[in-house]
Amino acid sequence: FSFRKLWAFTGPGFLMSIAYLDPGNIESDLQSGAVAGFKLLWVLMLATIIGLLLQRLAARLGVVTGLHLAEVCNRQYQKVPRIILWLMVELAIIGSDMQEVIGSAIAINLLSVGKVPLWGGVLITIADTFVFLFLDKYGLRKLEAFFGFLITIMALTFGYEYITVKPNQEKLLKGLFIPYCQNCGTTQLEQAVGIVGAVIMPHNMYLHSALVKSRQVNRANKREIREANKYFFIESCIALFVSFIINIFVVTVFAEAFFEKTNADVNNVCVNASSPHSSLFPNNNETLEVDIYKGGVVLGCYFGPAALYIWAIGILAAGQSSTMTGTYSGQFVMEGFLNLRWSRFARVLLTRSIAITPTLFVSIFQDVEHLTGMNDFLNVLMSLQLPFALIPVLTFTSLPSVMNDFANGVFWKVGGGLLILLICSINMYFVVTYVMSLNHLALYIGAAILSVIYLSFVAYLV
């Protein structure tokens, strides 16, 4: 083992780990803490471990073949399924992009004390394009360093909230290592499913398989391939451990401070703190419901304005960093599936326009609660796209014709298949629950027809 070699391979895993820290994940974390306390921490840990194992497969594919997942799909699938697959992955990227735009807009609104309206925050996020293009000119290592800086900001800001709130350490350890959920109901079960959906992102498989190609590996030498696989896996473990700790900070802060709190409890504290946002919480005995925006507000009411602004800085860092990885994912996916060599500027402009347009309309005509409410729909959308990344990555890493001597053994084939079946089943439950909550017969019928088409295509991939 060599630390120098590990340093040389360090970078792709941290870029990949950003997807585990995007605004959608942060919202899932805080809701988990507020709804279930410390009881679902073990679900978060399990989802992160499963994510790590799947990322390992994606990285191995890139290292062994010298091709990323989209390029292998292009070579292995017929034209029609290939285009359908590309469209599904693009949908996931655009959905993720919308969450990042929403998160950044809310953070800017909080930092400006409401002076910058939500639609203004959405427009400001267009500047991401130019930040990304500016950094990209200076090489991948500089970009990786910048991502490291943003992850550090997230660790410091959410770590500050953790130190301020001082969660109960005994409950934290119990929640992490004892898989239980005492007195849990449907709400907690749905939240557990939401955690899995938020953590494991479909486009992240495509991204990681492409990022590992940035390191030179002599593919004629099996020892070098094994070495690269080893160091990329160690780096992924470190990167996802860091993202897991940051996620724990968020869950435990809200578990300690706001679990089983009512709207009236928060309203009283906010009124006493002279918060301009106290009207967000009606003076009733309903259980408190939080999102990214309300989360910052309640932290400000309970722990002072500094807690609110530091929270907003952390959310802004999460939104900005995940925006850039989404752009990279889109670039690789388009190039791989369609052999289109668009400039990054054109690529960013297209996906950002698609993501910003609906978000902008909602932010102009609706309030912040409707904007954060879009996250539920977007999480469902991305949950549906998961099989279109997980099935191909397991299939291709199991084929000797693709991986030669590095094809998956029986353990990985069976274990990977069961993992993917579990994740897809959990996410389908999440989707069904969401559709049922809409309470509309026409939507049920439409969802049933789409489900048949969807499951037919998943069966084809299998």
N, C-alpha and C positions, 0 to 999 in steps of 0.2 A: 504493500500500500504506500502511495506517495501523495502527500498533501499538495505538492506542486502540480501533479497530474490532475488531482481533484479540482484545483483552482482553474486549470486550463479547460476543464469540462463544465465548470460552473457558469450558469447563465440561463440556458434553455429551461431548466426546471423552475427557476424563479419567475421567468416570464409566464410559464404555464400556471404557476400557483396563484397568479393574480386572479384567475377565474374563480378561485375559491374565496376571494375577498371582494367580489364586486358588490354593488349596492343591493342587488337581489339577495345575496347571501347574508349581508349585514341585517337586512330587514327580517329575513327568516330567523336569524339568531335572536334578535331582540324580542320578536313575537314568541319564540320558543321559551325564553326566560320569563316573559310576562304571563304566558298562558300556563306553563307547566313547571315553573321554578327550575330547580336543578335536575329534574327527573329525566330529561331527554338528552343530557350531555353524552351518554353512552351511544345514542343514535348518531350524534354528530361525529364521534370518534370512529364508529363503525363505517359511516359513509365516507369519511376521509381515508380510512385504510383501503376500502373497496376502490375508491378513486385512485389511490396510489398504485394498486395492482393493475388497474386498467391503463393508467398512464405508462406503466412499465411496458405493457404490450405495444402501445403506440410508439414509444421511444425505440424499442427493439426493432420494430418494422423499419423505421427510418435508418437506423444504424446498419442493419444487415443488408438491406436492399439498395440503399442509397436513393430511395424514392420515398416521398411522403404518402400518406394514406389516400389522398385525392388522386395522385398519379397512379397508384396501384389500382384503385377503383376504375380509373379510365382505361387501364389495360385489361382488366378482368371482366368487366360487365359489358353487356350489349348497350347499344346507343340509347334506347328508350328508358330502361331502368337507370342508366347512368345519369340521364338528364333529370329524371324524377328525384333521384338521390341528391343531385346537386341543388335542386330547388328546395328540398327539405332542409339541407344544411344551411342554405342561404337564409331560410326563414328563421332558423335558430340563431344565426348571427345577427340578423336584424332585430329579433326579439331581445337579445342580450344587449344590443346597441341602444335600444329604447330604454332599457332599465338603467343603463349608464347615464344616458341623457337626463332621465328623470332624477336620478340620484344627484348628479352635478347641479341641476337647476334648483333642487331643494336646498342643497348645501349653500349655494350662492345666495338664495333668498334668506336663509338663516343668518349668514355672515353679514349681510347688509341690513339686518334688522327689518326686513320686509321692504326696504326701499327699492331693491331690484325685484320687479314682479317675476312670477314664474316663467312667463313667456320670454322675459328678458334673459333669465338664466339659461333657458333652452337655446336662445340665439347665441349667447356667449360661448356655449359648448362647441359651436362651429369652429372656434379658435383652436380646438383640439387638433383639427386637420393640419393647421400650419405648425403647431408645436411638434406634431409627429413627423411631418415632412422635414422640418428643420433639424430635428435630432437624427433622423434616418440618414442624412447626408454624412454624418460623422462616423458611421460604422456601427456594427451591431454591438460591439463591446461597450461603446459609450451609451447606447440605448439600454443595454442590460444594467449598467451602473445607475442610470436614471430610474429604472424600475426598482432597483435596490433601494434607492433614496425614497421613493414613494412608499414602499413597503415599510421602511423605517419610520416614516411619518405616521403611518397607520398604527404601527406597534406602539409608538410613543403616545399618540392621542388616545387610543382606546385603552392603553396601559394606564394613562393618567386617570381615566374614568374608573378603572378597576381599583387603583390605589385609593381614590377618593371615596368610593362606595364601600370598600373593604368587605367583599363577600365572605360568607361562612366557609372556611376551608374544608371542614369535615363534610358538609353537605356537597361541596364541589367534588371531593374525592369519591364520595358515595355515589353521586350521580354519574361519574365517569366510569367506574369499575363494577357497579352492580346494575345489571340490566333489569330494571324494574320500572313500574310507573303506577304507584299506589294511588287509588282513587281517581284514575284517569278516565275520561269519557271520550266521546266522539271528537271534541275540539282538540284534545291533546293528541289523539291518533292522527287526525288530519295534519296537525303541526309536525308530527314525526315524519309523515310521508313527505310533507313540504320540505323538510330538511334534506332528505335524500335527493329530491328533485332539484333543489337549489345548489347542492354541492357538486353533483356529477353533471358536467356540461358537455353536450355533444360535440360542439365545434372545437373543444379543447383537445380531443383526440387527434383531429386533423392538424391543429397547431403544433402540438408537441412532436408529432412524427416529422414535421418539417423543420422545427427549430434545431433538432439534433444534427441536421445535415450541415449546420454552420461550422462544425468541427471536422477537421481532416482525419479520416480513418482509412487505412489501407485495407480494402475489402478482400484482397487476395490473401491476407494474413489472418487466420482464425484467431490467433492469440490477441491481435490488436482489436478485433471485433468484440471478443469476450471482455477485454479490458475496458473498452468504450461502454459496453452494456453495464458493466459493474459500476463505473464512475457516474454514469448518467442516473443509475438507480439510487446510488448513495446521495447524489445531489437532489434528486426528486424527494427522497425521504426527508432531507434537511429542510427543503423549501416548503413541503406540505406540513412539516412539524411547526414551522414558523407561522404559517397561515392558520393552522389548527389552534395555536396558542392565542392568536388575535381573535379568532372566532369565539374561543372560550371567554376571553375578556368581555365581549359584548353580551353573550348569553348570561354570564354570572352577574354582571352589573344589573341587568333588568330582572333577573331572578331574585336577587337580594333586595333590591329597592322597590320593585313594582309588582311582584307576584301577589295575587289576591287583593290588590288595591282596587277601590271603586272610583268612578268618575268624581264623586263628591269629595273623596279624600284628596285627590289631586287638585280639584277646583279650589278647595280651601287653602291648600299650600300655595297655589299659584296666585290667588287673590292676596294672601298675606305677603307674598314676595313682590307684589305690584307688577306681576307679569302682564304684558300686553296681550298674551295669548290665552289667558284664563278662560275665555269664552269657548275655546276648543273643547272643553270638558264640561258637559251639562251637569248640574248639581243633582244627580240621581245616584241610586245605589247599584247601577249596572257595573259589571266588571270592566276595568280599564282596558281599552283596545289601543295598541300603539303601532305606529309605523315609523319610517325614518324621520319624518317631520315632527310628529308628536313626541317621538323618542327624545329628540334634541330639546324640545320645549320642556318636557317633564324633568329632564336632567337639570336644565337651567333653573326651574322652580325649586327643586329640592337641594341642589348643590351649588347654586350661584351661577351668574352669567358666564363665568369662565368655562364651566362644564359644557354649556350650550355651544360656545364658539369653538372649543376644542373638538367637540363631537362633530361639528360642521366641517372643520378642517379635515378630520379623518374620513368623512363621507366624500368630500371633494377629492381627496387623494385616491380613494377607492374608485370613484367614477372616472377620473382622468386616466389612471393606469389601466383599468379594464377596457376603456375605450380603445387604447392603442393595441392591446392584444387582440381585440375584436377585429381591428383593421388588418392586422397581420393574418389572422385566420381567414378573412375574406379574400385576401390576396392569394394565399396558397390554394384555397378551395377553387377559386375561379381559374387560376393557372392550371391546376391539376386536372379538373374535370373537363374544361373546355379548351385547353391549350391557348387561352387568351392571355396575351402579354400586355395588359393595361399598365399604364403608369400608376404608381401608388396614389397620385393626386386624383386621377380620374376615378379610381376604385373607391377612395375615401369619400369623394364628392357624391358618388352614386348611392352608397349604402347609408351615408350620413343623411342625405336628403330623404331617403325612404324612411329612416328612423325618426328624423326630426319632424317631418310633416304632420303625422297623426298626433305626436306628442305636443307639438306647438298648438294645434287646434284645441286639444283638451285643456292645455294650460291657459289659453286665451278665454275660453268660454266656461271653464269649470274651476272649482277651487282646488287647493292642494290635496284634499282628501280623495278627490276623484283621480288625481294624478298618481298618488301612491296606490290607489285601488287598482290601477292598471297592472301593477306588479303581479297580482294573483293570476290574471289572464295570461301574462307573459310567462310566468312559471309553468302554467299548464301547456302553453305552446311549446316551450323548450323540453318539457317532459315527454311530449309526443315525438320529438325528434331523436330522442336517445337511441332507439334501436338502429337508426341510420348511421350511427357512428360505432356503436358497440358490436353489432353483428359483423360488419366488415372487418373491424380490427381483429376480432377473435378468429374469424374465418381465414384471413390472409396469414396471420402469424402461426396458424396450424397447418398450412400447406407446405410440404417439402419442396414443391415446384417454385415457391416464392422465397422461402426462408432457408432452403438447403438443410444443412446440419443443425440450424438454429430453430427449426420448427418446434412448436409446443409439444410437450409430452402428453401422456394420457391425463396426468393430474391437472395440467393447465387447461386441457380441452374440456374435461368434465367440470372442473371447478369453475372455469371461466363461463361455461355454458349455464351452470346453475346460478352464478352471480348475475349474469345478464338477465336470465329468466326472473330472478328475484327483483332486480331493479325495475325491469319493464312492468312486472305485475304491480309493484308498489306505485309506479307512476300512473298506470292505467286506473288504479283505485282513486288516485288523486284527481285524475281527469273526470271520472264518473261522478265523484263527489261534487266537483265544481259544476258540472252540467246539471246535476240534480238540484243544486242550490238555485239555479236560474228560474225554476218553476214555470216552464213554458212548454206546452205539448209540441209545438212546431219545432222548437229547439231540440227536444228529445228525438223526434223523427229524423231531423237533419243529422244529429249526432250519430244516430244508429246507422244511417246510410254511409256516412263518412267512415264510421268504424269498420264496416265490412270492407270497404276499399283499402283502408289503412292496414288492417290485419292481413289482407290478401297480399299486399306488397311486402309486409314484414315476413310472411310465410315464404314468399319468393326468395328473399335474401337468405333466410335460414336454409 
